[in-house]
């Protein structure tokens, strides 16, 4: 599944091709993805100029004066910018045509992605009540400490809560907790301020590194320039249950926490 780094990589790849371009038409090859595609996409979007390509959590917003198409890649979605006459492939569901002669083409075999509409000046329901962006200054150790007081949930579950911070999925939570030396099972409300400072720094470093590498997880993710966006990442904990801890050599533990597979070192992470 595309995680925050893949979505940010997609945003950075798309922006130079979309920003400043006018939408000349929209082709929907089916009426829905995960949800029905709203009529505004074919009615209001054509004629609008894309001012900015923005990301919030794992959503992409193509901002225009009238409103913004709101895209999510779901489990298997990908976006490419192509010459308008490029032959279709299976699962090419949507084309947004641009005055450059190119199209933004949305492909999604499993159709857990979405294409919705956020009217100008409004915040879509899906974007309300989201926590801060992990790479923003609003997210730091002091914030995590304050937010976690009296929280009895395991710290890993707390860190993956989108109301606490967006975009820290299972892989990145496991890796950040390993880097910070915090047991994923520890109660969120019983982690000290100092250790939350280390955890916030680890989240920023790991996500930043993954973005620099161009995303990590989806094998068939195609970056906007056509190159595979999947890069083998050197994961320390995630997916390595039973293997030696990279730090102390003892076998890594594996168990389910909050119904998510979790791997950690019971010696290095307390
Ligand atoms: Zn260890």
py3Dmol code that shows the C-alpha trace and the ligand (Angstrom):
import py3Dmol

protein = """\
ATOM      1  CA  UNK A   1       0.000   0.000   0.000  1.00  0.00           C
ATOM      2  CA  UNK A   2       1.358   3.466  -0.774  1.00  0.00           C
ATOM      3  CA  UNK A   3       2.437   5.032   2.505  1.00  0.00           C
ATOM      4  CA  UNK A   4       3.054   8.713   3.191  1.00  0.00           C
ATOM      5  CA  UNK A   5       6.515   8.703   1.548  1.00  0.00           C
ATOM      6  CA  UNK A   6       5.112   7.260  -1.710  1.00  0.00           C
ATOM      7  CA  UNK A   7       2.319   9.838  -1.703  1.00  0.00           C
ATOM      8  CA  UNK A   8       4.782  12.672  -1.075  1.00  0.00           C
ATOM      9  CA  UNK A   9       7.041  11.285  -3.817  1.00  0.00           C
ATOM     10  CA  UNK A  10       4.030  11.239  -6.141  1.00  0.00           C
ATOM     11  CA  UNK A  11       3.186  14.840  -5.207  1.00  0.00           C
ATOM     12  CA  UNK A  12       6.717  16.022  -5.930  1.00  0.00           C
ATOM     13  CA  UNK A  13       6.738  14.155  -9.234  1.00  0.00           C
ATOM     14  CA  UNK A  14       3.361  15.474 -10.364  1.00  0.00           C
ATOM     15  CA  UNK A  15       3.638  19.108  -9.289  1.00  0.00           C
ATOM     16  CA  UNK A  16       5.904  20.370 -12.117  1.00  0.00           C
ATOM     17  CA  UNK A  17       3.564  18.806 -14.719  1.00  0.00           C
ATOM     18  CA  UNK A  18       0.298  20.035 -13.185  1.00  0.00           C
ATOM     19  CA  UNK A  19       0.872  23.384 -11.485  1.00  0.00           C
ATOM     20  CA  UNK A  20      -0.155  26.291 -13.709  1.00  0.00           C
ATOM     21  CA  UNK A  21      -1.927  23.979 -16.174  1.00  0.00           C
ATOM     22  CA  UNK A  22      -5.585  24.355 -17.107  1.00  0.00           C
ATOM     23  CA  UNK A  23      -7.872  21.311 -17.073  1.00  0.00           C
ATOM     24  CA  UNK A  24      -9.391  20.843 -20.530  1.00  0.00           C
ATOM     25  CA  UNK A  25     -11.538  17.789 -19.848  1.00  0.00           C
ATOM     26  CA  UNK A  26     -12.186  14.792 -17.647  1.00  0.00           C
ATOM     27  CA  UNK A  27     -12.851  11.214 -18.751  1.00  0.00           C
ATOM     28  CA  UNK A  28     -14.363   8.814 -16.217  1.00  0.00           C
ATOM     29  CA  UNK A  29     -14.288   5.205 -17.417  1.00  0.00           C
ATOM     30  CA  UNK A  30     -16.353   4.123 -14.436  1.00  0.00           C
ATOM     31  CA  UNK A  31     -18.638   6.103 -12.115  1.00  0.00           C
ATOM     32  CA  UNK A  32     -16.884   5.098  -8.915  1.00  0.00           C
ATOM     33  CA  UNK A  33     -13.693   3.960  -7.266  1.00  0.00           C
ATOM     34  CA  UNK A  34     -14.023   3.229  -3.573  1.00  0.00           C
ATOM     35  CA  UNK A  35     -16.827   5.826  -3.555  1.00  0.00           C
ATOM     36  CA  UNK A  36     -18.865   7.416  -6.355  1.00  0.00           C
ATOM     37  CA  UNK A  37     -16.946  10.138  -8.185  1.00  0.00           C
ATOM     38  CA  UNK A  38     -18.881  13.383  -7.598  1.00  0.00           C
ATOM     39  CA  UNK A  39     -20.386  15.280 -10.513  1.00  0.00           C
ATOM     40  CA  UNK A  40     -18.230  18.350  -9.763  1.00  0.00           C
ATOM     41  CA  UNK A  41     -15.258  16.478 -11.226  1.00  0.00           C
ATOM     42  CA  UNK A  42     -16.792  16.524 -14.734  1.00  0.00           C
ATOM     43  CA  UNK A  43     -18.922  19.647 -14.266  1.00  0.00           C
ATOM     44  CA  UNK A  44     -16.789  22.151 -12.337  1.00  0.00           C
ATOM     45  CA  UNK A  45     -13.192  21.030 -12.854  1.00  0.00           C
ATOM     46  CA  UNK A  46     -12.811  21.543 -16.640  1.00  0.00           C
ATOM     47  CA  UNK A  47     -11.638  25.095 -17.349  1.00  0.00           C
ATOM     48  CA  UNK A  48     -10.027  25.468 -13.938  1.00  0.00           C
ATOM     49  CA  UNK A  49      -6.309  26.137 -13.525  1.00  0.00           C
ATOM     50  CA  UNK A  50      -4.388  23.906 -11.112  1.00  0.00           C
ATOM     51  CA  UNK A  51      -2.660  26.339  -8.773  1.00  0.00           C
ATOM     52  CA  UNK A  52      -0.944  23.917  -6.451  1.00  0.00           C
ATOM     53  CA  UNK A  53      -0.594  20.183  -5.805  1.00  0.00           C
ATOM     54  CA  UNK A  54      -0.834  19.723  -2.064  1.00  0.00           C
ATOM     55  CA  UNK A  55      -0.684  16.705   0.233  1.00  0.00           C
ATOM     56  CA  UNK A  56      -2.567  16.249   3.516  1.00  0.00           C
ATOM     57  CA  UNK A  57      -1.937  12.896   5.239  1.00  0.00           C
ATOM     58  CA  UNK A  58      -2.128  10.416   2.347  1.00  0.00           C
ATOM     59  CA  UNK A  59      -4.519  12.571   0.283  1.00  0.00           C
ATOM     60  CA  UNK A  60      -3.480  14.663  -2.705  1.00  0.00           C
ATOM     61  CA  UNK A  61      -5.325  17.893  -3.498  1.00  0.00           C
ATOM     62  CA  UNK A  62      -5.189  19.538  -6.920  1.00  0.00           C
ATOM     63  CA  UNK A  63      -6.069  23.066  -5.852  1.00  0.00           C
ATOM     64  CA  UNK A  64      -8.062  25.314  -8.198  1.00  0.00           C
ATOM     65  CA  UNK A  65     -10.044  28.508  -7.586  1.00  0.00           C
ATOM     66  CA  UNK A  66     -13.338  26.567  -7.677  1.00  0.00           C
ATOM     67  CA  UNK A  67     -12.251  23.691  -5.472  1.00  0.00           C
ATOM     68  CA  UNK A  68      -9.911  20.734  -5.346  1.00  0.00           C
ATOM     69  CA  UNK A  69     -10.038  17.186  -6.649  1.00  0.00           C
ATOM     70  CA  UNK A  70      -9.146  15.046  -3.630  1.00  0.00           C
ATOM     71  CA  UNK A  71      -7.276  11.849  -4.490  1.00  0.00           C
ATOM     72  CA  UNK A  72      -6.284   8.837  -2.425  1.00  0.00           C
ATOM     73  CA  UNK A  73      -4.273   5.955  -3.876  1.00  0.00           C
ATOM     74  CA  UNK A  74      -5.889   3.355  -1.615  1.00  0.00           C
ATOM     75  CA  UNK A  75      -4.160  -0.035  -1.734  1.00  0.00           C
ATOM     76  CA  UNK A  76      -2.957  -0.140  -5.312  1.00  0.00           C
ATOM     77  CA  UNK A  77      -3.528   3.229  -6.997  1.00  0.00           C
ATOM     78  CA  UNK A  78      -0.998   5.103  -9.088  1.00  0.00           C
ATOM     79  CA  UNK A  79      -0.933   8.384 -10.968  1.00  0.00           C
ATOM     80  CA  UNK A  80       1.032   9.115 -14.112  1.00  0.00           C
ATOM     81  CA  UNK A  81       1.324  12.111 -16.418  1.00  0.00           C
ATOM     82  CA  UNK A  82       1.292  10.910 -20.022  1.00  0.00           C
ATOM     83  CA  UNK A  83       0.775  12.190 -23.572  1.00  0.00           C
ATOM     84  CA  UNK A  84      -2.988  12.226 -24.193  1.00  0.00           C
ATOM     85  CA  UNK A  85      -2.787   9.578 -26.927  1.00  0.00           C
ATOM     86  CA  UNK A  86      -1.031   6.994 -24.723  1.00  0.00           C
ATOM     87  CA  UNK A  87      -2.887   3.656 -25.103  1.00  0.00           C
ATOM     88  CA  UNK A  88      -4.939   2.606 -22.108  1.00  0.00           C
ATOM     89  CA  UNK A  89      -3.905  -0.216 -19.816  1.00  0.00           C
ATOM     90  CA  UNK A  90      -6.197  -2.312 -17.663  1.00  0.00           C
ATOM     91  CA  UNK A  91      -7.553  -0.385 -14.668  1.00  0.00           C
ATOM     92  CA  UNK A  92      -6.899   3.091 -16.131  1.00  0.00           C
ATOM     93  CA  UNK A  93     -10.100   4.555 -14.662  1.00  0.00           C
ATOM     94  CA  UNK A  94      -9.755   8.337 -14.931  1.00  0.00           C
ATOM     95  CA  UNK A  95      -8.019  10.856 -17.213  1.00  0.00           C
ATOM     96  CA  UNK A  96      -7.769  14.528 -16.303  1.00  0.00           C
ATOM     97  CA  UNK A  97      -6.700  16.251 -19.525  1.00  0.00           C
ATOM     98  CA  UNK A  98      -4.448  19.325 -19.391  1.00  0.00           C
ATOM     99  CA  UNK A  99      -3.753  22.201 -21.754  1.00  0.00           C
ATOM    100  CA  UNK A 100      -0.186  20.874 -22.100  1.00  0.00           C
ATOM    101  CA  UNK A 101      -1.499  17.990 -24.235  1.00  0.00           C
ATOM    102  CA  UNK A 102      -0.863  15.586 -21.393  1.00  0.00           C
ATOM    103  CA  UNK A 103      -3.281  13.706 -19.162  1.00  0.00           C
ATOM    104  CA  UNK A 104      -3.125  12.816 -15.500  1.00  0.00           C
ATOM    105  CA  UNK A 105      -4.125   9.127 -15.547  1.00  0.00           C
ATOM    106  CA  UNK A 106      -5.370   7.331 -12.430  1.00  0.00           C
ATOM    107  CA  UNK A 107      -4.879   3.564 -12.424  1.00  0.00           C
ATOM    108  CA  UNK A 108      -6.198   1.443  -9.558  1.00  0.00           C
ATOM    109  CA  UNK A 109      -6.628  -2.342  -9.940  1.00  0.00           C
ATOM    110  CA  UNK A 110      -8.214  -2.899  -6.534  1.00  0.00           C
ATOM    111  CA  UNK A 111     -10.228   0.352  -6.464  1.00  0.00           C
ATOM    112  CA  UNK A 112      -9.713   1.215  -2.814  1.00  0.00           C
ATOM    113  CA  UNK A 113      -8.555   4.637  -3.989  1.00  0.00           C
ATOM    114  CA  UNK A 114     -10.882   7.597  -4.368  1.00  0.00           C
ATOM    115  CA  UNK A 115     -11.456  10.748  -6.393  1.00  0.00           C
ATOM    116  CA  UNK A 116     -13.622  13.259  -4.517  1.00  0.00           C
ATOM    117  CA  UNK A 117     -14.210  17.011  -4.552  1.00  0.00           C
ATOM    118  CA  UNK A 118     -13.471  19.635  -1.922  1.00  0.00           C
ATOM    119  CA  UNK A 119     -15.279  22.911  -2.703  1.00  0.00           C
ATOM    120  CA  UNK A 120     -13.189  26.088  -2.377  1.00  0.00           C
ATOM    121  CA  UNK A 121     -13.045  27.409   1.182  1.00  0.00           C
ATOM    122  CA  UNK A 122     -14.237  24.132   2.712  1.00  0.00           C
ATOM    123  CA  UNK A 123     -12.500  21.205   4.354  1.00  0.00           C
ATOM    124  CA  UNK A 124     -13.642  17.779   3.211  1.00  0.00           C
ATOM    125  CA  UNK A 125     -15.019  15.496   5.944  1.00  0.00           C
ATOM    126  CA  UNK A 126     -12.142  13.079   5.337  1.00  0.00           C
ATOM    127  CA  UNK A 127      -9.612  15.788   6.221  1.00  0.00           C
ATOM    128  CA  UNK A 128     -11.291  16.973   9.400  1.00  0.00           C
ATOM    129  CA  UNK A 129     -10.007  15.867  12.794  1.00  0.00           C
ATOM    130  CA  UNK A 130      -6.637  14.793  11.432  1.00  0.00           C
ATOM    131  CA  UNK A 131      -3.535  15.169  13.564  1.00  0.00           C
ATOM    132  CA  UNK A 132      -0.521  17.245  12.480  1.00  0.00           C
ATOM    133  CA  UNK A 133       1.789  16.268   9.647  1.00  0.00           C
ATOM    134  CA  UNK A 134       4.740  14.271  11.029  1.00  0.00           C
ATOM    135  CA  UNK A 135       7.302  16.394   9.149  1.00  0.00           C
ATOM    136  CA  UNK A 136       5.804  19.695  10.344  1.00  0.00           C
ATOM    137  CA  UNK A 137       6.991  21.765  13.290  1.00  0.00           C
ATOM    138  CA  UNK A 138       3.656  21.082  15.038  1.00  0.00           C
ATOM    139  CA  UNK A 139       4.784  17.508  15.575  1.00  0.00           C
ATOM    140  CA  UNK A 140       7.484  17.060  18.195  1.00  0.00           C
ATOM    141  CA  UNK A 141       8.235  15.366  21.511  1.00  0.00           C
ATOM    142  CA  UNK A 142       6.408  17.954  23.588  1.00  0.00           C
ATOM    143  CA  UNK A 143       3.284  17.481  21.471  1.00  0.00           C
ATOM    144  CA  UNK A 144       3.393  13.685  21.797  1.00  0.00           C
ATOM    145  CA  UNK A 145       4.004  13.927  25.531  1.00  0.00           C
ATOM    146  CA  UNK A 146       1.079  16.306  26.110  1.00  0.00           C
ATOM    147  CA  UNK A 147      -1.230  14.344  23.828  1.00  0.00           C
ATOM    148  CA  UNK A 148      -0.442  10.980  25.457  1.00  0.00           C
ATOM    149  CA  UNK A 149      -1.110  11.771  29.112  1.00  0.00           C
ATOM    150  CA  UNK A 150      -3.654   9.379  30.662  1.00  0.00           C
ATOM    151  CA  UNK A 151      -3.654   7.313  27.469  1.00  0.00           C
ATOM    152  CA  UNK A 152      -3.565   3.613  28.353  1.00  0.00           C
ATOM    153  CA  UNK A 153      -3.230   2.317  24.788  1.00  0.00           C
ATOM    154  CA  UNK A 154       0.089   0.804  23.701  1.00  0.00           C
ATOM    155  CA  UNK A 155       2.408   3.522  22.389  1.00  0.00           C
ATOM    156  CA  UNK A 156       2.483   1.859  18.944  1.00  0.00           C
ATOM    157  CA  UNK A 157      -1.318   2.066  18.666  1.00  0.00           C
ATOM    158  CA  UNK A 158      -1.183   5.699  19.883  1.00  0.00           C
ATOM    159  CA  UNK A 159       1.451   6.594  17.269  1.00  0.00           C
ATOM    160  CA  UNK A 160      -0.635   5.056  14.465  1.00  0.00           C
ATOM    161  CA  UNK A 161      -3.772   7.007  15.462  1.00  0.00           C
ATOM    162  CA  UNK A 162      -4.453   9.480  12.610  1.00  0.00           C
ATOM    163  CA  UNK A 163      -5.983  11.917  15.106  1.00  0.00           C
ATOM    164  CA  UNK A 164      -2.624  12.014  16.923  1.00  0.00           C
ATOM    165  CA  UNK A 165      -0.379  12.263  13.863  1.00  0.00           C
ATOM    166  CA  UNK A 166      -1.071  11.382  10.235  1.00  0.00           C
ATOM    167  CA  UNK A 167       0.842   9.037   7.996  1.00  0.00           C
ATOM    168  CA  UNK A 168       2.714   6.866  10.498  1.00  0.00           C
ATOM    169  CA  UNK A 169       1.703   3.408   9.263  1.00  0.00           C
ATOM    170  CA  UNK A 170       2.621   0.018  10.650  1.00  0.00           C
ATOM    171  CA  UNK A 171       6.074  -0.140   9.061  1.00  0.00           C
ATOM    172  CA  UNK A 172       7.140   3.328  10.130  1.00  0.00           C
ATOM    173  CA  UNK A 173       5.752   2.947  13.665  1.00  0.00           C
ATOM    174  CA  UNK A 174       7.756  -0.270  14.137  1.00  0.00           C
ATOM    175  CA  UNK A 175      10.931   1.307  12.794  1.00  0.00           C
ATOM    176  CA  UNK A 176      10.604   4.539  14.783  1.00  0.00           C
ATOM    177  CA  UNK A 177       9.968   2.681  18.047  1.00  0.00           C
ATOM    178  CA  UNK A 178      12.987   0.476  17.389  1.00  0.00           C
ATOM    179  CA  UNK A 179      15.175   3.511  16.663  1.00  0.00           C
ATOM    180  CA  UNK A 180      13.949   5.269  19.816  1.00  0.00           C
ATOM    181  CA  UNK A 181      14.369   2.133  21.979  1.00  0.00           C
ATOM    182  CA  UNK A 182      10.751   2.190  23.146  1.00  0.00           C
ATOM    183  CA  UNK A 183       8.753  -1.025  23.554  1.00  0.00           C
ATOM    184  CA  UNK A 184       5.653  -0.897  21.325  1.00  0.00           C
ATOM    185  CA  UNK A 185       3.674  -2.401  24.215  1.00  0.00           C
ATOM    186  CA  UNK A 186       4.439   0.375  26.692  1.00  0.00           C
ATOM    187  CA  UNK A 187       1.424   2.437  27.720  1.00  0.00           C
ATOM    188  CA  UNK A 188       1.437   5.722  25.790  1.00  0.00           C
ATOM    189  CA  UNK A 189       0.732   7.657  28.989  1.00  0.00           C
ATOM    190  CA  UNK A 190       3.788   6.164  30.698  1.00  0.00           C
ATOM    191  CA  UNK A 191       6.453   7.258  28.198  1.00  0.00           C
ATOM    192  CA  UNK A 192       8.573  10.200  29.376  1.00  0.00           C
ATOM    193  CA  UNK A 193       8.929  13.538  27.592  1.00  0.00           C
ATOM    194  CA  UNK A 194      12.597  12.773  26.797  1.00  0.00           C
ATOM    195  CA  UNK A 195      11.686   9.501  25.153  1.00  0.00           C
ATOM    196  CA  UNK A 196       8.921  11.156  23.125  1.00  0.00           C
ATOM    197  CA  UNK A 197      11.495  13.689  21.912  1.00  0.00           C
ATOM    198  CA  UNK A 198      13.573  10.756  20.653  1.00  0.00           C
ATOM    199  CA  UNK A 199      10.497   9.113  19.118  1.00  0.00           C
ATOM    200  CA  UNK A 200       9.379  12.242  17.242  1.00  0.00           C
ATOM    201  CA  UNK A 201      12.915  12.690  15.907  1.00  0.00           C
ATOM    202  CA  UNK A 202      12.973   9.049  14.789  1.00  0.00           C
ATOM    203  CA  UNK A 203       9.630   9.397  12.975  1.00  0.00           C
ATOM    204  CA  UNK A 204      10.871  12.490  11.131  1.00  0.00           C
ATOM    205  CA  UNK A 205      14.226  10.905  10.239  1.00  0.00           C
ATOM    206  CA  UNK A 206      12.715   7.632   8.983  1.00  0.00           C
ATOM    207  CA  UNK A 207       9.939   9.240   6.933  1.00  0.00           C
ATOM    208  CA  UNK A 208      12.354  11.856   5.579  1.00  0.00           C
ATOM    209  CA  UNK A 209      14.796   9.143   4.562  1.00  0.00           C
ATOM    210  CA  UNK A 210      12.051   7.132   2.845  1.00  0.00           C
ATOM    211  CA  UNK A 211      10.880  10.227   0.932  1.00  0.00           C
ATOM    212  CA  UNK A 212      14.466  10.867  -0.144  1.00  0.00           C
ATOM    213  CA  UNK A 213      14.653   7.297  -1.385  1.00  0.00           C
ATOM    214  CA  UNK A 214      11.411   7.723  -3.312  1.00  0.00           C
ATOM    215  CA  UNK A 215       9.058   5.574  -1.289  1.00  0.00           C
ATOM    216  CA  UNK A 216       9.419   2.033  -0.070  1.00  0.00           C
ATOM    217  CA  UNK A 217       6.520  -0.329  -0.019  1.00  0.00           C
ATOM    218  CA  UNK A 218       4.437  -0.868  -3.109  1.00  0.00           C
ATOM    219  CA  UNK A 219       6.014  -3.137  -5.691  1.00  0.00           C
ATOM    220  CA  UNK A 220       3.908  -1.984  -8.607  1.00  0.00           C
ATOM    221  CA  UNK A 221       3.860   1.676  -7.644  1.00  0.00           C
ATOM    222  CA  UNK A 222       4.917   3.686 -10.677  1.00  0.00           C
ATOM    223  CA  UNK A 223       6.384   7.105 -10.095  1.00  0.00           C
ATOM    224  CA  UNK A 224       5.249   9.912 -12.410  1.00  0.00           C
ATOM    225  CA  UNK A 225       8.337   9.617 -14.601  1.00  0.00           C
ATOM    226  CA  UNK A 226       7.581   5.925 -15.161  1.00  0.00           C
ATOM    227  CA  UNK A 227      10.304   4.536 -12.897  1.00  0.00           C
ATOM    228  CA  UNK A 228       9.322   2.002 -10.244  1.00  0.00           C
ATOM    229  CA  UNK A 229       8.794   3.798  -6.948  1.00  0.00           C
ATOM    230  CA  UNK A 230       9.630   0.729  -4.924  1.00  0.00           C
ATOM    231  CA  UNK A 231      13.000   0.753  -3.266  1.00  0.00           C
ATOM    232  CA  UNK A 232      14.267  -1.978  -1.019  1.00  0.00           C
ATOM    233  CA  UNK A 233      14.556  -0.322   2.363  1.00  0.00           C
ATOM    234  CA  UNK A 234      16.899  -1.477   5.070  1.00  0.00           C
ATOM    235  CA  UNK A 235      14.239  -2.188   7.718  1.00  0.00           C
ATOM    236  CA  UNK A 236      15.565  -2.903  11.190  1.00  0.00           C
ATOM    237  CA  UNK A 237      12.499  -4.459  12.789  1.00  0.00           C
ATOM    238  CA  UNK A 238       9.439  -4.599  10.533  1.00  0.00           C
ATOM    239  CA  UNK A 239       8.985  -8.024   8.915  1.00  0.00           C
ATOM    240  CA  UNK A 240      12.021  -9.486  10.700  1.00  0.00           C
ATOM    241  CA  UNK A 241      10.401 -11.425  13.557  1.00  0.00           C
ATOM    242  CA  UNK A 242      12.727 -14.188  14.831  1.00  0.00           C
ATOM    243  CA  UNK A 243      15.779 -12.703  13.107  1.00  0.00           C
ATOM    244  CA  UNK A 244      18.665 -11.333  15.184  1.00  0.00           C
ATOM    245  CA  UNK A 245      18.214  -7.782  16.488  1.00  0.00           C
ATOM    246  CA  UNK A 246      20.553  -5.534  14.458  1.00  0.00           C
ATOM    247  CA  UNK A 247      21.651  -3.902  17.710  1.00  0.00           C
ATOM    248  CA  UNK A 248      22.106  -6.750  20.244  1.00  0.00           C
ATOM    249  CA  UNK A 249      21.783  -9.955  18.207  1.00  0.00           C
ATOM    250  CA  UNK A 250      18.988 -11.466  20.294  1.00  0.00           C
ATOM    251  CA  UNK A 251      15.964 -12.758  18.323  1.00  0.00           C
ATOM    252  CA  UNK A 252      13.347 -10.107  17.558  1.00  0.00           C
ATOM    253  CA  UNK A 253       9.921 -10.764  19.063  1.00  0.00           C
ATOM    254  CA  UNK A 254       6.774 -10.860  16.977  1.00  0.00           C
ATOM    255  CA  UNK A 255       3.191 -10.430  18.177  1.00  0.00           C
ATOM    256  CA  UNK A 256      -0.008  -8.648  17.276  1.00  0.00           C
ATOM    257  CA  UNK A 257      -0.588  -5.240  18.899  1.00  0.00           C
ATOM    258  CA  UNK A 258      -3.914  -3.555  18.197  1.00  0.00           C
ATOM    259  CA  UNK A 259      -4.511  -6.243  15.541  1.00  0.00           C
ATOM    260  CA  UNK A 260      -1.367  -5.204  13.649  1.00  0.00           C
ATOM    261  CA  UNK A 261       1.701  -7.381  13.211  1.00  0.00           C
ATOM    262  CA  UNK A 262       4.479  -6.008  15.372  1.00  0.00           C
ATOM    263  CA  UNK A 263       8.158  -6.825  15.705  1.00  0.00           C
ATOM    264  CA  UNK A 264      10.491  -5.497  18.360  1.00  0.00           C
ATOM    265  CA  UNK A 265      13.504  -6.337  20.524  1.00  0.00           C
ATOM    266  CA  UNK A 266      12.514  -7.052  24.122  1.00  0.00           C
ATOM    267  CA  UNK A 267      16.085  -6.260  25.184  1.00  0.00           C
ATOM    268  CA  UNK A 268      16.720  -2.968  23.352  1.00  0.00           C
ATOM    269  CA  UNK A 269      13.185  -1.589  23.533  1.00  0.00           C
ATOM    270  CA  UNK A 270      11.817  -0.866  26.993  1.00  0.00           C
TER     271      UNK A 270
END
"""
ligand_1 = """\
1
ZN
Zn 18.166 -5.797 20.612
"""
view = py3Dmol.view(width=600, height=400)
view.addModel(protein, "pdb")
view.setStyle({"model": 0}, {"cartoon": {"style": "trace"}})
view.addModel(ligand_1, "xyz")
view.setStyle({"model": 1}, {"stick": {}})
view.zoomTo()
view.show()
